[in-house]
Amino acid sequence: MQLKNTTLSIPSHVAIIMDGNNRWAKKNKLHGVDGHQKGVERAREAVEFAVENNLDTLTLFAFSSENWGRSDSEVSLLMKLLANSLEEQVPNLIKNKVQLSFIGNLVKFDADLQKKIFKAEELTACEDKNLNLVIAVSYGGRWDILEATKKIRDIKDENVEINEELMNSFTSLSSFSDPDLCIRTGGEFRLSNFLLWHLAYSELYFSELLWPDFDSNQFQIALDEYSNRQRRFGDKSNFEAT
């Protein structure tokens, strides 16, 4: 059998696991904060690239549910970086019509940071947007599935049909399409509890580069790789006899 010609073009939704900030800092004999700060700069560059290349949605994995297990000093640093990034970047997001959304267990953040997150979402809301920017913070794929399951359990209608569509409607990413492409940097080959429900049929791209070294040229290489792949979704109709 031979594969039909189903090569892809530009993905609509790209998700990125931004891994390697601490290792980058250590490699360059810098403090950990420098690695995270450089990572923020790369995230900003990725957003600009996504707008320039007409992506519909970009989801960035910024802080996982497991990251709460890091040292108090590092968690505190990451929270300050998030707060500062919101203050610095929201005006640029508004200017470039980038709508910001957050997914994750946000109640774990202190009240002040939660207020800043919700305010940023409100300020960037835009009908004629150029990009949906989704930031996953205090997020875990298993947590997401468990939360969706709890909400389904609370449905009082005994006649409701529990299916994939219903399940998806209760997940954090329900307002967006599933990612077409997931990029992970840092030389690791795992999903690390990221969007476990939504990445079922996403194309995966792994880069050896640490996130602070993953610039727009590398983003383009990932898109070029994606465009040469074939997505089959287990559908035998994508095969034809030779």
N, C-alpha and C positions, 0 to 999 in steps of 0.2 A: 504494500500500500504506500501511497505517497501523500504527503501533507498538502492540503490546499494552500493557496497563497493568502495567508491571513496576517501578513506583516503589519506592524502598528505604526502610528504616527506619534504625535505629541500626546502624552497622557493628560487626562483631565485633572486627576487628583494624585499628588505625590506626597508620600509620608516619609519623614526622615528621622532615624534614630541617631541623634547627634552624640557620638561616643568618642572619647579620647581627650577631653580637655585637661584632666589632671596629668595624664601621661605626656601630653604635649608640653606642659609647663615643666615637668621633670626633665624631659629630653632637652629642653632649652635652658635648663638651669634657672628657672624662674619660680616664683611663688605660685601656689595653686590658684590664687585669685586672678593671676595674669592669664592662665589658661582659660578660665571661665569667661573672663572679659573678652578674650580673643574669640571665644566661641560665640559670644553675643554678637560680635562684629560679623562673623560668618553667617549667623542666622539672619542678620539684616541684609547681607549680600544675597542670601538665598531668596529672601522675599522679593528683592528688587529683580532678581533673575526670573522668578516666577511670573511677575507682572509683565516683564519685557517679552516673555515667551508665551504669554496668553494661557497660562494654566488657570484652571477654575478654582482649585483648592490646594493649599499647601498645609500639611499638618506636621508640626514639629514636636518631638518628644523631648520636653525640657526638664522634667523632674518626675521620676517614677515613684510609685508607692513604696518601693524598696529603698529609695534614696533617703527616706526618713531614718533609716538605720545608720546613716553616716554620722560622723562626729557632730556634736552640737555646734562647734565653731564653723564647720563647713556648711551645715544646713542654714545657719544664720547668715552666712555670706551669700548663699544662693538666694535666700529670701530677699536680701537687700538688693542683689543684682536684678531680680525680677521686678521689684518695686521701682528701682531707678530706671530700668529699661522701659517700663510703662510710661513714666513721666517724660522720658526723652523721646520715645518713638511714636507715641500716640499722635502728635501733630503731623509727623511725616506720613503715618498711615492714613490720616484724614485727608491730607493733601493728595495722596496717590490713590484714594478711594479703595483702601484695603480694609475690609471688614474683619474685625478681630472677635474670635470666640475662644472660650476656654472649656476644656473638658477635664474631668477628674474629680476627685473627692475634695472639693474646695473647702469644705467645712473644717478641714484640718489646719487651714491657714488662720492667722490671727485676724481679728475683725477689721483692722486697718487695711491689711493687704486684700482681704475680700472686697472691701469697699472700693479699692483702687481697681481691682479686676472688673467688677461690675460696671464701674464708671467708664473704664476703657472700652468695654463692649458697647455701652450706650453711646459714647461719643463717636465711635467708628461705624455705627450702624448706617448703612448706605444702600439705597435701592439700585443705583447705577454703579455697582462696585466693579472694580477691576480684578479683585482676588478675594477669596475667602481664606483667611489665615486662622488656623486652628492651633492653639497651643495646649498640649497635653501636660498637665502638671498635677502632682499627687495622683497620678493615673496608673492603673494596672489593668491589663486585659481581663484577668480573672475577677477582679473587683467589679469591672463593668458588666460582665456576664452575670455575676451574682446579684448585682443591683437590679438588672433587668428581670431576672427570675423572681425576685421578691415583689417587684411591681406587678408582674403577671399573676403571682399568687394572690395578690390583694384584689384582683378583679372579681367582682361579685356575680357577674353573668356566667352561669353554669354552661351556657350554650356557646361560649366563645371558643373558637378553634385556635389551639396553640400550634403555631407553625412558624416558619422562619421569618415571614413578614411581620408577624406580631412581635416576635423576639427582637428583631432588628429595630422596631419602632420604639423600644424602651432602652436602647443602648445610647451611650453618650454621643455617638456620631450619627445618630438617626437622621439628622437634618441634611446630611451630606452623602454623596455617593461613596461607595467603597473605594479605597485607594487603588489606582491602576498599577502604581509602582511604589515599592518601599525601598528606600536607600538606607543602608547602615554603614557607618564609617568605623574606623578604629581596628579593623582587622579581625573582628569577631563575627562568627557565623551563627547567630541566634537572634530570636525576636525579643528576648528579655521581657516577656509579659506585655508586649505592646500590641494593641488592637487585634487580639487573638480571634475575635469573631469576624472582623472586617477584612483581614488579610488572607482569607481562605484561598482566594484565587488571584491575589495580587502577584505581579512579577517582583522578584527580589533581586536587589543589586548590592553586593558587598564590596566595600573599598578598604584597602589596606591603610589608607591615609587616616590620620587622626583628624577629628572634626575641624580644628583650627586651620588645617592645611587644605580643607576641602573648599576650594573657591568656585567661582562661577564656571571656569573652564572644566573643572571636574564634574560639575552639575550637568554641563552640556554633554560630556562623555557618557554619563549615566543615561541621559535621554537618547543619545545615539544608540547605545546598547539596547535600550528598550525598543526603539523603532525597528530593530532587526530581529526581534523575537516574535514568536507566534503564540497567541493565547488560545487555548483549546477548551478550557473549562470542563474537561472530561467528556466533551460532546463528540461522539463518533462521526457526526455529520461533517466534522472538520477533516475527515480522512476520505480519500477516494482511491479506488483500485487503480493500479498501474496497468 
